[in-house]
Amino acid sequence: MKPNDTFRFAGRTLAPGRPVFIAAEIGINHNGSERLARRMIDAAVRCGVDGVKFQTFSTERLVSGQAQKAAYQKANVKGGSDQYGWLKPLELDEASHRRLKAYAEGKGLVFFSTPFDAGCVPLLERLRVPVYKIASGNVTDEPLLRRVGRTGKPVILSVGMSTEEEVRDALGWLKKAGSGPVMLLHCTSNYPTAHENIHLKTLEVLRETFRLPVGFSDHSTDNYASFASVTLGACFIERHFTLDRSLAGADHKASLEPEQLADLVKGVRTVEKVLGEARKRILPCEREIKKALQKSLVAARPIRRGEVFRADMLSVKRPGTGLPPKEIGRVIGKKALRDIEFDQVITQALVGR
């Protein structure tokens, strides 16, 4: 069975040979400021991305009082060690979501978000988001996945820090609930991710194992892995985005600044051109060069009309405008139809059929 490589949302068709959808993950890098979020949307537009993604959560429903910061969060966020105190100021209310969605769409971008619990889905449904992104940390959240599935919309499922069994369970919950098509997003849940921990070949494993389209959520600090992912079939790329890596917050240091994001877009579009088509043929740009650089049979000495061609009467030289060298066996033994000068290219008209 051939993998299903096509994924559609927001009027876009994502598939091998089609333009890769590039999403700037604003996430929580707005630091709770709608004004900063708008500036980030403006910058994302200038960089040429296709969409912006946010994170939708209620701190009360997301973390318990016992939830401690991860190591990278402790390193990048000052203050206490609990997650609640850090996350609470980063929430965006429904009005902010609505204004930012309108602002992004007014700039020509697709707006979507990651819900972090089932209670966030009604808000995003009221906003009519075209697709749902499930974060790697929510792969095992059955209530969330069933609630998202019931919307019937396409789902991008990030599968970092997940086993194959956990991915199968998640896909089962989505399918049983009636979700739209699903894309699997390869990532390594480490912020930032060292090159040796990216393992891009997992893209091929995911596509072949689950027969689904694949994308890549890149948490490295450069664009090499994102460029390479396109050659392995990724049709969606997500990158955390910030205006300044020195800003306070857990995700800024694993995010791209505008110059890097613009380079990502330029590089991906270049890789798409380089990949081109999957067939072997003489390209139009090669035709004239083929004539100049390939070879033909030529006369090794003057040949009189009526002489029978022998091997010692022929040589192989440029240009490639006459009979190709592979035809020598067919030419030998035939008579020259006219006088041929030394070094003259042997054509079909000189040999006959």
VEXDREN-2710 file (C-alpha; in Angstrom, 1 decimal):
% VEXDREN-2710
k/r/px/py/pz
1/MET/0.0/0.0/0.0
2/LYS/1.4/3.4/-1.0
3/PRO/1.6/6.1/1.7
4/ASN/-1.0/8.8/1.6
5/ASP/1.2/11.8/0.9
6/THR/-1.5/14.5/0.5
7/PHE/-2.7/16.8/3.3
8/ARG/-5.1/19.7/2.8
9/PHE/-6.1/22.7/4.9
10/ALA/-6.8/26.4/4.5
11/GLY/-7.0/25.9/0.7
12/ARG/-3.5/24.5/0.5
13/THR/-2.5/21.1/-0.7
14/LEU/0.6/19.7/0.9
15/ALA/2.3/16.8/-0.9
16/PRO/5.7/15.9/-2.4
17/GLY/6.4/18.2/-5.3
18/ARG/4.2/20.9/-3.9
19/PRO/5.5/24.0/-2.0
20/VAL/6.3/23.2/1.6
21/PHE/4.1/25.0/4.1
22/ILE/6.4/27.0/6.5
23/ALA/4.9/27.9/9.8
24/ALA/6.4/30.4/12.2
25/GLU/5.7/29.1/15.7
26/ILE/5.1/32.3/17.8
27/GLY/3.9/30.0/20.6
28/ILE/4.5/31.8/23.9
29/ASN/7.3/34.0/22.6
30/HIS/4.9/37.0/22.6
31/ASN/5.6/36.9/26.4
32/GLY/1.9/37.6/27.1
33/SER/1.9/40.8/25.0
34/GLU/-0.5/41.2/22.2
35/ARG/1.5/44.2/20.9
36/LEU/4.6/42.0/20.7
37/ALA/2.6/39.3/19.0
38/ARG/1.5/41.7/16.3
39/ARG/5.1/42.8/15.7
40/MET/6.0/39.2/15.4
41/ILE/3.3/38.6/12.8
42/ASP/4.6/41.6/10.8
43/ALA/8.1/40.2/10.9
44/ALA/6.8/36.8/9.9
45/VAL/5.1/38.3/6.9
46/ARG/8.3/40.0/5.8
47/CYS/10.1/36.7/6.1
48/GLY/7.7/35.0/3.7
49/VAL/6.2/32.3/5.8
50/ASP/2.8/30.7/5.1
51/GLY/1.3/30.8/8.5
52/VAL/1.7/31.6/12.2
53/LYS/1.0/29.3/15.1
54/PHE/0.1/30.1/18.7
55/GLN/-0.4/28.1/21.8
56/THR/-3.8/28.1/23.5
57/PHE/-4.0/27.0/27.2
58/SER/-5.5/27.6/30.6
59/THR/-2.7/27.4/33.2
60/GLU/-5.2/26.1/35.8
61/ARG/-6.2/23.2/33.6
62/LEU/-2.7/22.6/32.2
63/VAL/-0.4/22.3/35.2
64/SER/-0.8/21.1/38.8
65/GLY/0.8/22.7/41.8
66/GLN/3.4/20.0/41.7
67/ALA/4.5/20.6/38.1
68/GLN/8.2/21.8/38.1
69/LYS/10.0/23.5/35.2
70/ALA/11.9/21.4/32.8
71/ALA/15.7/21.9/32.8
72/TYR/15.7/24.2/29.8
73/GLN/12.9/26.2/31.3
74/LYS/14.8/26.6/34.6
75/ALA/17.8/27.7/32.6
76/ASN/15.9/30.4/30.6
77/VAL/13.2/31.6/33.0
78/LYS/14.1/33.4/36.2
79/GLY/12.0/33.0/39.4
80/GLY/10.5/30.0/41.1
81/SER/10.8/26.4/39.9
82/ASP/7.1/25.8/39.4
83/GLN/5.5/25.9/35.9
84/TYR/2.3/27.7/37.0
85/GLY/3.9/31.0/38.0
86/TRP/5.8/31.2/34.8
87/LEU/3.0/30.2/32.4
88/LYS/0.1/32.2/33.9
89/PRO/1.2/35.6/32.5
90/LEU/1.6/34.0/29.0
91/GLU/-2.1/33.1/28.5
92/LEU/-4.0/34.8/25.7
93/ASP/-7.7/35.3/26.2
94/GLU/-10.4/34.7/23.6
95/ALA/-10.5/38.4/22.6
96/SER/-6.7/38.4/22.0
97/HIS/-6.9/35.2/20.0
98/ARG/-9.7/36.7/17.8
99/ARG/-7.8/40.0/17.2
100/LEU/-4.5/38.2/16.4
101/LYS/-6.2/35.8/14.0
102/ALA/-7.9/38.7/12.2
103/TYR/-4.6/40.6/12.1
104/ALA/-2.6/37.6/10.7
105/GLU/-5.3/36.7/8.1
106/GLY/-5.4/40.4/7.1
107/LYS/-1.7/40.0/6.3
108/GLY/-2.3/36.9/4.2
109/LEU/-1.1/34.3/6.8
110/VAL/-2.9/31.2/8.0
111/PHE/-3.5/31.4/11.7
112/PHE/-3.7/28.3/13.8
113/SER/-2.9/27.1/17.3
114/THR/-2.1/24.2/19.6
115/PRO/-4.7/23.5/22.2
116/PHE/-3.2/22.1/25.4
117/ASP/-6.4/20.5/26.9
118/ALA/-9.8/19.6/25.7
119/GLY/-11.3/22.7/27.2
120/CYS/-9.4/24.9/24.8
121/VAL/-11.0/23.3/21.7
122/PRO/-14.3/25.2/21.9
123/LEU/-12.5/28.5/21.8
124/LEU/-10.6/27.5/18.7
125/GLU/-13.7/26.2/17.1
126/ARG/-15.4/29.6/17.7
127/LEU/-12.4/31.1/15.9
128/ARG/-12.9/28.6/13.0
129/VAL/-9.2/27.6/12.9
130/PRO/-8.6/25.5/9.7
131/VAL/-6.3/22.9/11.3
132/TYR/-5.2/21.6/14.8
133/LYS/-1.7/21.1/15.8
134/ILE/-1.1/18.6/18.7
135/ALA/2.1/19.2/20.7
136/SER/4.4/16.2/21.4
137/GLY/3.6/16.5/25.1
138/ASN/-0.1/15.9/24.4
139/VAL/0.3/12.7/22.3
140/THR/-1.0/10.6/25.3
141/ASP/-3.8/13.0/26.2
142/GLU/-6.8/10.9/25.0
143/PRO/-9.5/13.4/26.1
144/LEU/-7.8/16.2/24.1
145/LEU/-7.3/14.0/21.0
146/ARG/-10.9/12.7/21.1
147/ARG/-12.2/16.3/21.4
148/VAL/-10.0/17.5/18.5
149/GLY/-11.1/14.5/16.5
150/ARG/-14.7/15.4/16.9
151/THR/-14.2/18.7/15.1
152/GLY/-13.6/16.7/11.9
153/LYS/-10.7/19.0/11.0
154/PRO/-7.2/18.1/9.8
155/VAL/-4.7/17.4/12.5
156/ILE/-0.9/17.9/12.6
157/LEU/0.4/15.5/15.2
158/SER/3.8/16.1/16.6
159/VAL/5.4/12.9/17.8
160/GLY/8.5/13.9/19.7
161/MET/9.4/11.8/22.8
162/SER/6.8/9.2/21.8
163/THR/6.9/5.5/21.2
164/GLU/5.4/3.8/18.1
165/GLU/2.7/2.4/20.3
166/GLU/1.8/5.8/21.7
167/VAL/1.6/7.2/18.2
168/ARG/-0.7/4.3/17.2
169/ASP/-2.9/5.0/20.2
170/ALA/-3.2/8.7/19.4
171/LEU/-4.1/8.0/15.7
172/GLY/-6.7/5.5/16.9
173/TRP/-8.3/8.0/19.2
174/LEU/-8.4/10.7/16.5
175/LYS/-9.8/8.3/13.9
176/LYS/-12.5/6.9/16.1
177/ALA/-13.6/10.5/17.0
178/GLY/-14.0/11.3/13.3
179/SER/-11.0/13.6/12.7
180/GLY/-10.0/14.8/9.3
181/PRO/-6.7/13.8/7.7
182/VAL/-3.6/13.5/9.9
183/MET/0.0/14.5/9.3
184/LEU/2.8/13.3/11.5
185/LEU/5.4/15.8/12.6
186/HIS/8.8/14.5/13.4
187/CYS/10.7/16.4/16.1
188/THR/13.1/16.0/19.0
189/SER/11.7/17.4/22.2
190/ASN/14.9/19.1/23.3
191/TYR/15.4/22.9/23.3
192/PRO/17.6/23.6/21.4
193/THR/18.3/20.2/19.7
194/ALA/21.9/19.3/18.8
195/HIS/22.4/18.0/15.3
196/GLU/23.3/14.5/16.4
197/ASN/19.9/14.2/18.2
198/ILE/17.7/15.2/15.2
199/HIS/17.6/11.9/13.3
200/LEU/15.9/13.1/10.2
201/LYS/15.7/9.5/8.8
202/THR/12.8/9.0/11.2
203/LEU/10.7/10.9/8.6
204/GLU/11.0/8.0/6.2
205/VAL/10.1/5.5/9.0
206/LEU/7.0/7.5/10.0
207/ARG/5.8/7.7/6.4
208/GLU/6.3/4.1/5.7
209/THR/5.1/2.8/9.1
210/PHE/1.9/4.8/9.3
211/ARG/1.3/5.5/5.6
212/LEU/0.7/9.2/6.4
213/PRO/2.2/12.5/5.1
214/VAL/5.0/13.9/7.3
215/GLY/6.5/17.2/8.4
216/PHE/9.2/18.5/10.6
217/SER/9.3/20.6/13.7
218/ASP/12.9/21.8/13.9
219/HIS/14.3/22.8/17.3
220/SER/17.9/23.3/16.2
221/THR/19.6/26.7/16.1
222/ASP/20.3/26.8/12.4
223/ASN/18.5/25.7/9.2
224/TYR/20.5/22.7/7.9
225/ALA/18.1/20.1/9.2
226/SER/15.0/22.0/7.8
227/PHE/16.6/22.1/4.4
228/ALA/17.5/18.4/4.5
229/SER/14.0/17.5/5.7
230/VAL/12.6/18.7/2.4
231/THR/14.7/16.1/0.5
232/LEU/13.2/13.4/2.7
233/GLY/9.6/14.3/2.0
234/ALA/8.7/16.8/4.6
235/CYS/5.8/18.9/3.3
236/PHE/5.4/21.1/6.4
237/ILE/8.1/22.8/8.5
238/GLU/7.5/24.5/11.8
239/ARG/10.1/26.7/13.5
240/HIS/9.9/28.6/16.8
241/PHE/10.2/32.3/16.1
242/THR/11.4/35.3/18.1
243/LEU/12.3/38.8/17.4
244/ASP/15.3/38.5/19.8
245/ARG/16.8/35.4/21.3
246/SER/17.9/37.5/24.3
247/LEU/14.3/38.1/25.4
248/ALA/13.2/36.6/28.7
249/GLY/11.4/33.3/28.2
250/ALA/11.8/29.6/27.9
251/ASP/11.6/29.2/24.1
252/HIS/13.5/32.2/22.7
253/LYS/16.9/30.6/22.7
254/ALA/15.6/27.7/20.6
255/SER/13.9/30.0/18.2
256/LEU/14.9/31.7/14.9
257/GLU/15.3/35.4/14.7
258/PRO/13.9/37.2/11.6
259/GLU/17.1/37.1/9.5
260/GLN/17.3/33.3/10.1
261/LEU/13.6/32.8/9.4
262/ALA/13.9/34.6/6.1
263/ASP/16.9/32.5/5.2
264/LEU/14.8/29.4/6.0
265/VAL/12.1/30.4/3.6
266/LYS/14.6/31.3/0.9
267/GLY/16.5/28.1/1.4
268/VAL/13.5/25.8/1.4
269/ARG/12.2/27.4/-1.8
270/THR/15.7/26.9/-3.4
271/VAL/15.8/23.2/-2.3
272/GLU/12.3/22.7/-3.9
273/LYS/13.7/24.1/-7.2
274/VAL/16.8/21.9/-6.9
275/LEU/14.8/18.8/-6.3
276/GLY/12.8/19.4/-9.4
277/GLU/11.1/16.4/-11.1
278/ALA/11.6/12.7/-10.6
279/ARG/12.4/11.5/-14.0
280/LYS/15.5/11.3/-16.3
281/ARG/15.4/13.2/-19.6
282/ILE/17.4/15.7/-21.6
283/LEU/16.5/19.1/-20.3
284/PRO/15.9/22.0/-22.7
285/CYS/18.9/23.8/-21.2
286/GLU/21.1/20.8/-22.1
287/ARG/20.2/20.4/-25.8
288/GLU/22.7/22.8/-27.3
289/ILE/25.4/21.7/-24.9
290/LYS/24.7/18.1/-25.8
291/LYS/25.5/18.9/-29.4
292/ALA/28.8/20.6/-28.4
293/LEU/30.1/18.2/-25.8
294/GLN/28.9/14.7/-26.9
295/LYS/30.6/12.9/-29.8
296/SER/29.8/11.6/-33.3
297/LEU/31.4/9.3/-35.8
298/VAL/33.8/11.4/-38.0
299/ALA/35.9/10.6/-41.1
300/ALA/39.5/9.6/-40.1
301/ARG/40.6/10.3/-43.7
302/PRO/39.0/11.4/-46.9
303/ILE/36.4/8.9/-48.1
304/ARG/35.4/8.6/-51.7
305/ARG/31.8/8.1/-52.8
306/GLY/31.1/4.3/-53.1
307/GLU/33.9/3.3/-50.7
308/VAL/32.9/0.7/-48.1
309/PHE/33.2/1.9/-44.6
310/ARG/35.8/0.1/-42.4
311/ALA/36.7/0.7/-38.8
312/ASP/40.0/2.4/-39.6
313/MET/38.2/4.9/-41.7
314/LEU/36.3/6.3/-38.7
315/SER/37.0/8.0/-35.5
316/VAL/35.0/9.4/-32.6
317/LYS/35.1/13.2/-31.9
318/ARG/33.0/16.2/-31.0
319/PRO/30.5/17.6/-31.8
320/GLY/27.5/15.4/-31.2
321/THR/25.6/16.5/-34.3
322/GLY/26.1/13.3/-36.4
323/LEU/25.7/9.6/-35.9
324/PRO/26.5/8.6/-32.3
325/PRO/29.5/6.3/-31.7
326/LYS/27.2/3.4/-30.9
327/GLU/26.2/3.3/-34.5
328/ILE/29.7/2.3/-35.8
329/GLY/28.7/-1.3/-36.1
330/ARG/25.8/-0.4/-38.4
331/VAL/28.0/1.9/-40.5
332/ILE/30.8/-0.5/-41.2
333/GLY/30.2/-2.4/-44.4
334/LYS/28.0/0.2/-46.0
335/LYS/29.0/2.4/-48.9
336/ALA/29.6/6.1/-48.7
337/LEU/26.8/7.9/-50.6
338/ARG/29.1/10.9/-51.5
339/ASP/32.6/12.1/-51.0
340/ILE/33.5/12.8/-47.4
341/GLU/36.2/15.1/-46.2
342/PHE/38.7/14.4/-43.4
343/ASP/37.2/15.1/-40.0
344/GLN/33.7/15.5/-41.5
345/VAL/30.9/14.4/-39.2
346/ILE/29.2/11.3/-40.4
347/THR/25.5/11.8/-40.7
348/GLN/22.7/9.5/-41.8
349/ALA/22.6/11.2/-45.2
350/LEU/26.2/10.1/-45.9
351/VAL/25.5/6.5/-45.1
352/GLY/22.0/5.7/-46.0
353/ARG/19.6/3.4/-44.3
END
